[in-house]
Amino acid sequence: MLLRNGGCKMVPIPECEVALAFETPLEPEKLFPLFESKQLTYVDAIMPIRDWITNYKTDMSDIEEALMKVAEKGKSLKIEVKRIDTDVELSAKTIEVQLGKRLESEGFVADLKNPQLRILVALIWNNAIIAADMPRVYNTDIDKFRFFNPIAKESVSRAEFKLIEALGFFGVDAKSIKRCIDLGAAPGGWSAIMMKAGAKVIAIDNAPLEYEKLSTLGKVEITEPNASPPDSWDLLHIKANVRDVDVARLDNLGPIDAILVDMNIEPEKSAEVVDRFSPLLRGGGVLIFTVKLVDEKVESRLSAAKEMLSRDFEGFRVKKLQHNRLELTMFATKKRG
Ligand SMILES: C[S@@+](CC[C@H](N)C(=O)[O-])C[C@H]1O[C@@H](n2cnc3c(N)ncnc32)[C@H](O)[C@@H]1O
């Protein structure tokens, strides 16, 4: 396929919908506008392809030989392997170690923290695509890309990508959620996603939401923490610190199918808040919970949060989503009965 506005040829990768390869003389930065019309939500990397091996050998010797040509003796390097769609049974980590060891034995220098050259080996079906660039390009891609993404243009906040990804990853059909609570909702990206899916949203945050944009999606009402809520609303913003909200007073707003939590506070504190709001959630209702990595104590904070929630919740799953920055996303469902 020839893209009209850039002298840029897209090279199909057989049986693969998640990677695009282009033949183009353009610099990576000039490629971003070309994606304007594509509904992509995530770009992991835009890097020049240095080699493309079809039907690579499973012992990886082809890939090792290709890496030897791409790597430079004077530059420290980091190899990253991505298994996108492949029958190879080895994990990406195992392949990275194997390739790294081979290159080190040939005198190449690895630096996993600040490499001068980042080499990506993407295993896609029976192709091995080898791309390499300075890490700089990779690190700035996502935000630049979002700027050109049509979803981002209409969105209330960048956090929307995170919720869309979480719903997909944990297999939650947003349309099945009729009513939800969004804790730490401002400026309102997650609330917007849920409104678009047809849910009524109780958004709680002491910061204001993007009322103008949200009003295009339904009737927005703003209320004080313990005032009686108006009769009709699609988005009810309780403008308050979650701690000041009397949960029992929300009971008459109807059964809640999901609690969404994206507060930028310590995970145990978020868990305490969820524990308080949990009686409003129906059995089988879902919890999507951003676990902020506020320090190095990830494991202990995560288990403390889970322990606090395990009285009411089950089926915990935790994932570092593509759209998570210094955070993880946790999923659980409310116990029935
Ligand atoms: C990362 S932002 C949420 C972004 C939001 N999910 C979106 O899609 O636009 C975190 C929010 O948590 C809110 N927050 C943190 N602690 C809170 C608390 N104790 N009570 C209410 N809101 C809180 C902050 O005011 C902030 O707006």
PDBQT file of the ligand as one rigid body, heavy atoms in Angstrom, charges set to zero:
ROOT
HETATM    1  C1  LIG A 401      -4.066  10.221  37.494  1.00  0.00    +0.000 C 
HETATM    2  S1  LIG A 401      -5.350  11.335  37.961  1.00  0.00    +0.000 S 
HETATM    3  C2  LIG A 401      -6.779  10.478  37.371  1.00  0.00    +0.000 C 
HETATM    4  C3  LIG A 401      -6.945  10.567  35.884  1.00  0.00    +0.000 C 
HETATM    5  C4  LIG A 401      -8.301  10.083  35.450  1.00  0.00    +0.000 C 
HETATM    6  N1  LIG A 401      -8.449   8.647  35.641  1.00  0.00    +0.000 N 
HETATM    7  C5  LIG A 401      -8.611  10.395  34.007  1.00  0.00    +0.000 C 
HETATM    8  O1  LIG A 401      -8.834   9.476  33.226  1.00  0.00    +0.000 OA
HETATM    9  O2  LIG A 401      -8.667  11.580  33.642  1.00  0.00    +0.000 OA
HETATM   10  C6  LIG A 401      -5.431  11.074  39.669  1.00  0.00    +0.000 C 
HETATM   11  C7  LIG A 401      -6.536  11.841  40.362  1.00  0.00    +0.000 C 
HETATM   12  O3  LIG A 401      -6.687  11.325  41.682  1.00  0.00    +0.000 OA
HETATM   13  C8  LIG A 401      -7.196  12.365  42.460  1.00  0.00    +0.000 C 
HETATM   14  N2  LIG A 401      -7.062  12.044  43.887  1.00  0.00    +0.000 N 
HETATM   15  C9  LIG A 401      -5.959  11.686  44.569  1.00  0.00    +0.000 A 
HETATM   16  N3  LIG A 401      -6.262  11.518  45.862  1.00  0.00    +0.000 NA
HETATM   17  C10 LIG A 401      -7.583  11.754  45.983  1.00  0.00    +0.000 A 
HETATM   18  C11 LIG A 401      -8.475  11.746  47.093  1.00  0.00    +0.000 A 
HETATM   19  N4  LIG A 401      -8.072  11.443  48.328  1.00  0.00    +0.000 N 
HETATM   20  N5  LIG A 401      -9.776  12.066  46.878  1.00  0.00    +0.000 NA
HETATM   21  C12 LIG A 401     -10.212  12.378  45.622  1.00  0.00    +0.000 A 
HETATM   22  N6  LIG A 401      -9.403  12.398  44.560  1.00  0.00    +0.000 NA
HETATM   23  C13 LIG A 401      -8.103  12.097  44.727  1.00  0.00    +0.000 A 
HETATM   24  C14 LIG A 401      -6.382  13.566  42.020  1.00  0.00    +0.000 C 
HETATM   25  O4  LIG A 401      -7.057  14.784  42.345  1.00  0.00    +0.000 OA
HETATM   26  C15 LIG A 401      -6.255  13.332  40.526  1.00  0.00    +0.000 C 
HETATM   27  O5  LIG A 401      -7.212  14.090  39.818  1.00  0.00    +0.000 OA
ENDROOT
TORSDOF 0
